[in-house]
Structure formats: structure tokens, C-alpha cells
Amino acid sequence: MTNIAIILIVVSFIGLASLLIYYTILKRKYSNNSILQAKDTLVVKNKVNFKETFDKLYQVMYMTFVKMPIIKYYAKKIRLKYEMSNDYSEYELRRNTGKLMTITLIVMFVALAVFVNVVNDLYMTLIILVGLIIVVEKVTDITITSVSNKILRQMPEAFTILRHAFHEHGMVDEAISDTIDEMSEKEIAPQLKRIREAIISDQPEVELERYYDTAPNRFLKLFAGISYLTYELGDRKIEDTSIYLKNLNNILNEIYLEILKQDKLKRTFRSLTIIAVVPLIFIKPVENWATNNFTALSNFYNSSIGFAMQSLLIVSIFMSYLLLRVLREDGEEIKFDRVSKVKWQEKLYKINFVRMIVDAFKTKKHTSKYKREVNLIKDTNSYLTIEWLYVNKLTYAFIAFVLTILLILNMNIITKNAAYTKFSNEFLSLGKLSEEDQQAAQEVADFDLEYINQYKNKSVSKEELAENLTDKATGTVDTEAVDRIYDKITTINDSYLKFWHVIIALVVAVIAYYIPNVVLAIKNNVRKMDKDNEIMQFQSIILMLMHIDRVDVQTILEWLCRFSYAFREPIATCLNNYEAGAEQALEELKDSVPNKDFQRIVDQLESAVTRIPVKAAFDELETERAFFYEKRKDANDALVKKKASLGQVLGFTPMVLLIGGYLVAPLLIVSILQMLNYFSQMAF
């Protein structure tokens, strides 16, 4: 069994012990707290049989997973998958999510331990670990996306059935019930069932808000809201057309546009993600091929510079992959914030020592920089506060500093090891060495090793070394051997942490300090692409609401806030201030968003507050419906093209670095050095 495998086993046992301790603490916590018992029926459920014991364990695993920094992301996505595709209770959701996550982690640890024990290589261990993480994430994404896409593509069929049922019954709840019966075997059936139960419940608005939190897409939220308004206020006709059915047609048009957009983005980013990650697999094969065919490159790949280039390549792969995820991210996706309300930044900031440091670095209020950072956080609709942003920045800087120091120390170790095994320049060539040359090169390396072991960690001059290497019989000395061995000894003795290494680590820490700002800026730029699209979605929502009786400006704002992502923060602020003064709140909303199309909508809302009815304020939307539809199509195409062009740059960067920076550039440099060496020998 390898050392790496032993470490993994020890870590696994520590993790298991931690879970058992957590289970004991949690069990005691629930047994002493009646409020928690009433809140969570699963943990306190009386033990009936052996299976029930495992159900409790899965619940504890679930509650542990949703609090762990990285694993909680996957746990919440798996929960979302169950929520979308099944009509599970909270008990069943937690049990099934905990069960699947537990099985997945066990399989990952077993597979990793087996592979590591077979390959016995730290680099391949990293490759396997990253590969397993990417596979798990991809499988999770594909599972959720497939369910979400199926639901989206089943909605036109469901709406067709719903239209016929509504014509027959004239009642929303009965029409939805018939649709559920017709599509009981489809993934959309649980969603329709939840919508119907929310509409007919004693507290429909509360139940609908709960549904909005987990709805797979905004179209189901639109459908649920329109159905509820029609159920409560009744349907009426305009030009012999039902408003409810007309709104269903509007939602259907939006669905078709979204399907086309998703298909284009899927085709674009599916290949780009693979292209960005594939170089991770080929780093080692490229290195092996190069060293086998060009012996001169072996010294480069075994040196600290080669290791630094390899690390840079791996970092670029990770950065490209993460930035592609940001670029591909849909503003309408569920953000998984509802399970864990307390963020790690908040917990860290509560520590007095950390708060003191953060406050020292934090931008002072009433400065232009403070205003820029606050606006950047708002524009990206981030959960961060200004304090949490600086917690992120300082955490990034600290981690970058520590990792850089560790990287430099590792490079020093690599430099030492390379000096022991380094081939003499006389045996290096651009081709492959013959067996005789390889044997001769190894004999020279072994000869050098004898003197290296004798003088390493000691102060020795070149004259003292030459005296030791002098042939006793002839009195001659091999000056090339003296220079070669002296250089190796100097390299080994010089491989320690220096002051300028710490300076480099500090520079890297400063760069990492600004990474959170850069990430927010990138997200903001991506969000700008979505803002125009979102404004046109607002116009579609208003078109659906303007003909419904008793719909006022505040109701429209609530709907816009519910379906907004880029403008949610200012609209939510407007709603909070609306009761204190509608006109003033709308004026502040208009001033806070410097977008002409959005300000135009706010102007129309102001008119509906003070002068004219909602329908009259937005009557031009009815006449411009066809124009807006075509504009939405063009906007979606332009959005896909922008994201595709940026995605291509990010996707191909690791491949360019692999071929150009890790293979071609070292080959050119070594070739030039070899050519200069030949010229110097000829001149001599």
C-alpha cells in the first residue's frame, strides 16, 4: 500500500469519526430542545426498525453535507433534482439526498484509494481526484439539467391539454387537475400538482412563495401566478378572447424562445468545457513523449521551472473551467441559498481578531471607492456585504501567500532532486539517446553523485574540488567535470527559502487580494448581457398583467421583483419604500438604475400611480408586441454570440498553453541553447 493511499485512508477515518461525533452532538441537541423537535420530525421520529436507524443517519448526513463548504453545493443540487422530479415531503427529500450523497462519497473514496494504490504517483493522484470531482459535478448537472429541460419541453403539451380543459370547465383548478391526469407519467406532473395545491390552499400566497423558491424555471412561476390571479379574480374576455388563455399563449412564445436559446448555449459550452479540461489529461503524456523523443527536454521537465510551468497550466485549466461556468451561468438558476442562511464570511467576521483586520483594510464610507464596490455588489446581485467582500479578499490573499510559499519550497526540493539526476550537457541532444549513450550518461551522473554527497551542505571552493578530482598518476584535472559537479553542489546548497521568495509570495498575495473584485466585475459584465433580455421579459410580464382586473402598480412591482435577477435589488428596495410614498419610491428606483428602457417602464408605472389606469399606461406594449418578440429573438442571438466568443477564448487558453508553453516553447529554447553550445565548441 502506498503512502498516498495510507493518507487517504487516515483522512477517511478522521472524517467518519467527525461525523459520528457530530451525530452524537446533534442527537443530544434535539433531545434537549422541544422547539427543534417540533421543527424537524425526522430526527426525533421514533425508531421502528433497523431501516429507520439508517433513515436517521441519512438525515444527519444531509444536515452535515449542507453545511460543508464544497460538498453543500452538490447536496443542494441533488436535493433540487429530487424536488423537481418528485412530489416528496421534507422527510423524503432529506433522506434521499443524504443517502445518495453518502453512497457517492463512499464510492469516490474507494475509487480514489484503488487508483492511487495502483498508480503511486502524486500527479496522477491529483488528476484522478480532479477527474472524479468533474465527473460527479457533470453527472449532477446533467441530471438536473435533463429534468429541467424535460419539464420545459413538456410545458407546450401541458398547455395544449390545459387549454382544452379550460374551454370545457371554465375553471383553472379543474383544468390543471385534468392536465395532471393526462400527464401523470411525465416529469411536469409533480410541478402541476404543487401549483394546484398552492392555489386552492388556505394560504395560497404563502404556498406560492414556497413554490417559487424551488420552481425549475420562471415559466412555471409565471404560469402559477397567472393561474392564481385568474382563480381568485376570475377570467374575462377581450375581443372574444380569454385573458387567461391569451396569457398562456404569451408564456408559450417565451418558452419557445428559451428552448432555442438553451439549445444554442448547450451546443456552444458543451464542447468548450471539454476542450478546457482535456489538457489536464494530456500533461503527463506530452511530457513523457517529449522526454522520450527529445532527451534535452528531460532536464527542463525535471527542473523547478518545469514544475512551475506545469502548475501554471493546471491553474489555467481550473480558472478557465470556473470562468466558463460563470459565463454559462443562467441568471434564472436557483442559487441554493435557502438551505444555509449563515455564510462562512459572516461566521469569520464575528471573530474579534478577524473583524479588526477586515475593518483596517475595508474601504472607508463616503469615498468613491466604497461607492464603486457597493454598486458592484448590487449590480451582480451578490449576497455579499462590503465586510464579507473584504473577508473574501483577505482570505484569498492569505491562502495565495501560503500556497506560494509551499510552491517555492517544493520547487527547491525539485531543484535539489534534479541536480542529483541531471544529465551532463554533452549527452543532451534533440533526438533520442542510444542505449550506450544513456549508460554513459548514467555513469557520469553516478560519478558526480559521489562528490555531491561528500560536499553537499558544506562550503567548498572550485579549487578544493579540483584538487580532489586531480588524477594522482598524471596530475591532470578534468575541468569540465569540476565545473559540472561544482554547479550541482552550488545548486543544492543554494536551494532554500530566500528573502526575495517571500517578496514574490507577497506580490502573489496582493494579486489574489483583488481576485474577488475581478470575479464580481466579470459577473457584472456577463449580467449586462442579460439586462436587456430581462427588460424585455418585464414587458412580457406587464402584457400579461395589464388586462387583469384589480392589478395595480405594487402588484406589478412584486411580479417584476419575483422574476428579476439583474434588477432585483433596486426593485426590492422600491417595494420596501412603496408604502411610505409610491411616487418617491419610483423616482428613487429610476435614479438607481441608469438604463433608459428600464426607466421608461418606471415612468409608465409612475403614470399608472397618479394619472391613468395600468392598462392605459402600457397600451403601447399591445401594439408593439410583434416588434418586442422579434427584438427578443435578436437579443438572444446576440447574447449567445457574445458568450460564445468569450467562451472560445477561455476554452482554448489551456490547450494553447499546453502545446505552446509546455511543449513548443521549451523545445525552441533548448534547441537554441544546444545550437549556441555547438557554435561555442566549434569556435573553441
Solvent accessible surface area in square Angstrom, and as a share of the most:
residue,aa,sasa,rsa
1,M,153,0.68
2,T,21,0.12
3,N,119,0.61
4,I,36,0.18
5,A,2,0.02
6,I,79,0.40
7,I,106,0.54
8,L,31,0.15
9,I,60,0.31
10,V,74,0.42
11,V,75,0.43
12,S,39,0.25
13,F,132,0.55
14,I,107,0.54
15,G,34,0.32
16,L,97,0.48
17,A,47,0.36
18,S,59,0.38
19,L,37,0.18
20,L,100,0.50
21,I,105,0.53
22,Y,58,0.22
23,Y,56,0.21
24,T,68,0.39
25,I,104,0.53
26,L,9,0.05
27,K,121,0.51
28,R,154,0.56
29,K,107,0.45
30,Y,12,0.05
31,S,70,0.45
32,N,120,0.61
33,N,54,0.28
34,S,85,0.55
35,I,135,0.68
36,L,37,0.19
37,Q,60,0.27
38,A,84,0.65
39,K,163,0.69
40,D,12,0.06
41,T,97,0.56
42,L,2,0.01
43,V,19,0.11
44,V,51,0.29
45,K,82,0.35
46,N,126,0.64
47,K,139,0.59
48,V,118,0.68
49,N,82,0.42
50,F,153,0.64
51,K,123,0.52
52,E,13,0.06
53,T,56,0.32
54,F,83,0.35
55,D,6,0.03
56,K,39,0.16
57,L,61,0.30
58,Y,32,0.12
59,Q,0,0.00
60,V,4,0.02
61,M,15,0.07
62,Y,6,0.02
63,M,25,0.11
64,T,16,0.09
65,F,3,0.01
66,V,9,0.05
67,K,122,0.52
68,M,68,0.30
69,P,107,0.67
70,I,129,0.66
71,I,36,0.18
72,K,46,0.19
73,Y,68,0.26
74,Y,27,0.10
75,A,0,0.00
76,K,10,0.04
77,K,17,0.07
78,I,16,0.08
79,R,24,0.09
80,L,10,0.05
81,K,49,0.21
82,Y,32,0.12
83,E,13,0.06
84,M,3,0.01
85,S,25,0.16
86,N,46,0.23
87,D,67,0.35
88,Y,75,0.29
89,S,58,0.38
90,E,79,0.35
91,Y,40,0.15
92,E,54,0.24
93,L,12,0.06
94,R,51,0.19
95,R,51,0.19
96,N,24,0.12
97,T,1,0.00
98,G,0,0.00
99,K,91,0.38
100,L,69,0.34
101,M,6,0.03
102,T,20,0.12
103,I,83,0.42
104,T,32,0.19
105,L,36,0.18
106,I,100,0.51
107,V,91,0.52
108,M,34,0.15
109,F,84,0.35
110,V,88,0.51
111,A,26,0.20
112,L,9,0.04
113,A,26,0.20
114,V,83,0.48
115,F,100,0.42
116,V,0,0.00
117,N,68,0.35
118,V,113,0.65
119,V,54,0.31
120,N,97,0.50
121,D,48,0.25
122,L,133,0.66
123,Y,24,0.09
124,M,62,0.28
125,T,14,0.08
126,L,66,0.33
127,I,20,0.10
128,I,26,0.13
129,L,67,0.33
130,V,8,0.04
131,G,29,0.27
132,L,34,0.17
133,I,72,0.36
134,I,25,0.13
135,V,85,0.49
136,V,30,0.17
137,E,12,0.05
138,K,51,0.22
139,V,88,0.50
140,T,12,0.07
141,D,23,0.12
142,I,112,0.57
143,T,45,0.26
144,I,17,0.09
145,T,63,0.37
146,S,43,0.28
147,V,13,0.07
148,S,25,0.16
149,N,26,0.13
150,K,100,0.43
151,I,0,0.00
152,L,3,0.02
153,R,96,0.35
154,Q,23,0.10
155,M,0,0.00
156,P,20,0.13
157,E,83,0.37
158,A,1,0.01
159,F,4,0.02
160,T,68,0.40
161,I,38,0.19
162,L,3,0.02
163,R,68,0.25
164,H,125,0.56
165,A,6,0.05
166,F,14,0.06
167,H,126,0.56
168,E,134,0.60
169,H,75,0.34
170,G,48,0.46
171,M,102,0.46
172,V,6,0.03
173,D,16,0.08
174,E,63,0.28
175,A,0,0.00
176,I,0,0.00
177,S,29,0.19
178,D,45,0.23
179,T,2,0.01
180,I,29,0.15
181,D,100,0.52
182,E,122,0.55
183,M,4,0.02
184,S,68,0.44
185,E,162,0.73
186,K,77,0.32
187,E,47,0.21
188,I,1,0.00
189,A,8,0.06
190,P,20,0.13
191,Q,0,0.00
192,L,3,0.02
193,K,85,0.36
194,R,56,0.21
195,I,0,0.00
196,R,62,0.23
197,E,82,0.37
198,A,4,0.03
199,I,2,0.01
200,I,72,0.36
201,S,36,0.23
202,D,146,0.76
203,Q,114,0.51
204,P,23,0.14
205,E,110,0.49
206,V,69,0.40
207,E,54,0.24
208,L,6,0.03
209,E,84,0.38
210,R,149,0.54
211,Y,5,0.02
212,Y,19,0.07
213,D,80,0.41
214,T,9,0.05
215,A,4,0.03
216,P,21,0.13
217,N,20,0.10
218,R,12,0.04
219,F,2,0.01
220,L,1,0.00
221,K,31,0.13
222,L,6,0.03
223,F,1,0.00
224,A,0,0.00
225,G,2,0.02
226,I,0,0.00
227,S,0,0.00
228,Y,31,0.12
229,L,20,0.10
230,T,11,0.06
231,Y,85,0.32
232,E,86,0.39
233,L,52,0.26
234,G,44,0.42
235,D,56,0.29
236,R,92,0.34
237,K,138,0.59
238,I,34,0.17
239,E,161,0.72
240,D,136,0.70
241,T,59,0.34
242,S,10,0.06
243,I,10,0.05
244,Y,1,0.00
245,L,9,0.04
246,K,49,0.21
247,N,4,0.02
248,L,2,0.01
249,N,60,0.31
250,N,17,0.09
251,I,0,0.00
252,L,33,0.16
253,N,62,0.32
254,E,14,0.06
255,I,0,0.00
256,Y,98,0.37
257,L,5,0.02
258,E,7,0.03
259,I,26,0.13
260,L,99,0.49
261,K,14,0.06
262,Q,52,0.23
263,D,39,0.20
264,K,69,0.29
265,L,21,0.11
266,K,105,0.44
267,R,141,0.51
268,T,28,0.16
269,F,1,0.01
270,R,136,0.50
271,S,55,0.35
272,L,7,0.03
273,T,6,0.03
274,I,100,0.51
275,I,44,0.22
276,A,0,0.00
277,V,21,0.12
278,V,39,0.23
279,P,0,0.00
280,L,6,0.03
281,I,106,0.54
282,F,98,0.41
283,I,0,0.00
284,K,52,0.22
285,P,64,0.40
286,V,29,0.16
287,E,20,0.09
288,N,72,0.37
289,W,130,0.46
290,A,0,0.00
291,T,36,0.21
292,N,87,0.45
293,N,58,0.30
294,F,47,0.19
295,T,13,0.08
296,A,3,0.03
297,L,0,0.00
298,S,20,0.13
299,N,30,0.15
300,F,39,0.16
301,Y,16,0.06
302,N,79,0.40
303,S,28,0.18
304,S,20,0.13
305,I,118,0.60
306,G,1,0.01
307,F,46,0.19
308,A,35,0.27
309,M,35,0.15
310,Q,25,0.11
311,S,22,0.14
312,L,95,0.47
313,L,0,0.00
314,I,20,0.10
315,V,84,0.48
316,S,15,0.10
317,I,3,0.02
318,F,75,0.31
319,M,78,0.35
320,S,5,0.03
321,Y,14,0.05
322,L,92,0.46
323,L,32,0.16
324,L,3,0.01
325,R,52,0.19
326,V,25,0.15
327,L,6,0.03
328,R,68,0.25
329,E,49,0.22
330,D,41,0.21
331,G,12,0.11
332,E,59,0.27
333,E,92,0.41
334,I,36,0.18
335,K,65,0.27
336,F,29,0.12
337,D,61,0.32
338,R,56,0.20
339,V,45,0.26
340,S,19,0.12
341,K,142,0.60
342,V,73,0.42
343,K,28,0.12
344,W,107,0.38
345,Q,3,0.01
346,E,47,0.21
347,K,121,0.51
348,L,59,0.29
349,Y,39,0.15
350,K,121,0.51
351,I,90,0.46
352,N,113,0.58
353,F,130,0.54
354,V,31,0.18
355,R,84,0.31
356,M,122,0.54
357,I,59,0.30
358,V,1,0.01
359,D,50,0.26
360,A,77,0.60
361,F,112,0.46
362,K,38,0.16
363,T,15,0.09
364,K,132,0.56
365,K,124,0.53
366,H,180,0.80
367,T,57,0.33
368,S,78,0.50
369,K,83,0.35
370,Y,40,0.15
371,K,136,0.58
372,R,149,0.54
373,E,9,0.04
374,V,35,0.20
375,N,63,0.32
376,L,31,0.16
377,I,12,0.06
378,K,96,0.41
379,D,52,0.27
380,T,5,0.03
381,N,33,0.17
382,S,33,0.21
383,Y,102,0.39
384,L,20,0.10
385,T,57,0.33
386,I,14,0.07
387,E,38,0.17
388,W,40,0.14
389,L,0,0.00
390,Y,1,0.00
391,V,2,0.01
392,N,17,0.09
393,K,1,0.00
394,L,32,0.16
395,T,33,0.19
396,Y,90,0.34
397,A,16,0.12
398,F,137,0.57
399,I,85,0.43
400,A,16,0.12
401,F,58,0.24
402,V,55,0.31
403,L,105,0.52
404,T,13,0.08
405,I,27,0.13
406,L,99,0.49
407,L,62,0.31
408,I,14,0.07
409,L,69,0.34
410,N,56,0.29
411,M,42,0.19
412,N,20,0.11
413,I,96,0.49
414,I,37,0.19
415,T,33,0.19
416,K,68,0.29
417,N,83,0.42
418,A,17,0.13
419,A,5,0.04
420,Y,50,0.19
421,T,89,0.52
422,K,87,0.37
423,F,44,0.19
424,S,11,0.07
425,N,93,0.48
426,E,110,0.49
427,F,30,0.13
428,L,14,0.07
429,S,33,0.21
430,L,75,0.37
431,G,35,0.34
432,K,142,0.60
433,L,16,0.08
434,S,54,0.35
435,E,144,0.64
436,E,126,0.57
437,D,60,0.31
438,Q,79,0.35
439,Q,122,0.54
440,A,36,0.28
441,A,0,0.00
442,Q,88,0.39
443,E,104,0.47
444,V,34,0.19
445,A,6,0.04
446,D,74,0.38
447,F,87,0.36
448,D,0,0.00
449,L,60,0.30
450,E,113,0.51
451,Y,33,0.12
452,I,1,0.00
453,N,79,0.40
454,Q,87,0.39
455,Y,29,0.11
456,K,71,0.30
457,N,119,0.61
458,K,121,0.51
459,S,120,0.77
460,V,21,0.12
461,S,42,0.27
462,K,80,0.34
463,E,130,0.58
464,E,92,0.41
465,L,0,0.00
466,A,25,0.19
467,E,123,0.55
468,N,66,0.34
469,L,24,0.12
470,T,42,0.25
471,D,71,0.37
472,K,185,0.78
473,A,95,0.74
474,T,92,0.54
475,G,51,0.49
476,T,88,0.51
477,V,57,0.33
478,D,83,0.43
479,T,87,0.51
480,E,119,0.53
481,A,5,0.04
482,V,5,0.03
483,D,62,0.32
484,R,43,0.16
485,I,0,0.00
486,Y,59,0.23
487,D,82,0.43
488,K,10,0.04
489,I,2,0.01
490,T,65,0.38
491,T,51,0.30
492,I,5,0.02
493,N,50,0.26
494,D,66,0.34
495,S,13,0.08
496,Y,120,0.46
497,L,71,0.35
498,K,40,0.17
499,F,157,0.65
500,W,139,0.49
501,H,14,0.06
502,V,47,0.27
503,I,72,0.37
504,I,74,0.37
505,A,0,0.00
506,L,87,0.43
507,V,79,0.46
508,V,53,0.30
509,A,11,0.08
510,V,86,0.49
511,I,112,0.57
512,A,8,0.06
513,Y,28,0.11
514,Y,103,0.39
515,I,55,0.28
516,P,8,0.05
517,N,27,0.14
518,V,80,0.46
519,V,44,0.25
520,L,10,0.05
521,A,40,0.31
522,I,54,0.28
523,K,60,0.25
524,N,17,0.09
525,N,82,0.42
526,V,7,0.04
527,R,9,0.03
528,K,111,0.47
529,M,33,0.15
530,D,20,0.10
531,K,35,0.15
532,D,75,0.39
533,N,8,0.04
534,E,14,0.06
535,I,4,0.02
536,M,11,0.05
537,Q,12,0.06
538,F,1,0.00
539,Q,13,0.06
540,S,18,0.12
541,I,5,0.03
542,I,0,0.00
543,L,10,0.05
544,M,1,0.00
545,L,0,0.00
546,M,10,0.04
547,H,12,0.05
548,I,17,0.08
549,D,72,0.37
550,R,186,0.68
551,V,15,0.08
552,D,74,0.38
553,V,4,0.03
554,Q,49,0.22
555,T,30,0.18
556,I,0,0.00
557,L,1,0.00
558,E,69,0.31
559,W,10,0.03
560,L,3,0.01
561,C,23,0.14
562,R,53,0.19
563,F,12,0.05
564,S,1,0.00
565,Y,25,0.10
566,A,6,0.05
567,F,5,0.02
568,R,91,0.33
569,E,73,0.33
570,P,25,0.16
571,I,1,0.00
572,A,34,0.26
573,T,63,0.37
574,C,3,0.02
575,L,36,0.18
576,N,124,0.63
577,N,57,0.29
578,Y,29,0.11
579,E,139,0.62
580,A,101,0.79
581,G,27,0.26
582,A,22,0.17
583,E,96,0.43
584,Q,112,0.50
585,A,2,0.02
586,L,0,0.00
587,E,66,0.29
588,E,77,0.35
589,L,4,0.02
590,K,39,0.17
591,D,111,0.58
592,S,69,0.44
593,V,10,0.06
594,P,125,0.78
595,N,33,0.17
596,K,178,0.75
597,D,60,0.31
598,F,3,0.01
599,Q,50,0.22
600,R,104,0.38
601,I,5,0.02
602,V,1,0.01
603,D,61,0.31
604,Q,23,0.10
605,L,1,0.01
606,E,25,0.11
607,S,19,0.12
608,A,16,0.13
609,V,50,0.29
610,T,63,0.37
611,R,177,0.64
612,I,72,0.37
613,P,94,0.59
614,V,17,0.10
615,K,91,0.39
616,A,45,0.35
617,A,10,0.08
618,F,0,0.00
619,D,81,0.42
620,E,56,0.25
621,L,5,0.03
622,E,56,0.25
623,T,118,0.68
624,E,52,0.23
625,R,61,0.22
626,A,77,0.60
627,F,121,0.50
628,F,17,0.07
629,Y,73,0.28
630,E,90,0.40
631,K,79,0.33
632,R,6,0.02
633,K,75,0.32
634,D,95,0.49
635,A,24,0.19
636,N,9,0.05
637,D,50,0.26
638,A,48,0.37
639,L,5,0.03
640,V,13,0.07
641,K,146,0.62
642,K,112,0.47
643,K,6,0.02
644,A,17,0.13
645,S,60,0.39
646,L,83,0.41
647,G,0,0.00
648,Q,96,0.43
649,V,101,0.58
650,L,40,0.20
651,G,0,0.00
652,F,93,0.39
653,T,53,0.31
654,P,0,0.00
655,M,51,0.23
656,V,99,0.57
657,L,47,0.23
658,L,5,0.03
659,I,90,0.45
660,G,29,0.27
661,G,17,0.16
662,Y,1,0.00
663,L,32,0.16
664,V,64,0.37
665,A,38,0.30
666,P,4,0.03
667,L,46,0.23
668,L,105,0.52
669,I,102,0.52
670,V,17,0.10
671,S,30,0.19
672,I,88,0.45
673,L,105,0.52
674,Q,14,0.06
675,M,94,0.42
676,L,98,0.49
677,N,47,0.24
678,Y,106,0.40
679,F,111,0.46
680,S,64,0.41
681,Q,107,0.47
682,M,153,0.68
683,A,92,0.71
684,F,215,0.90
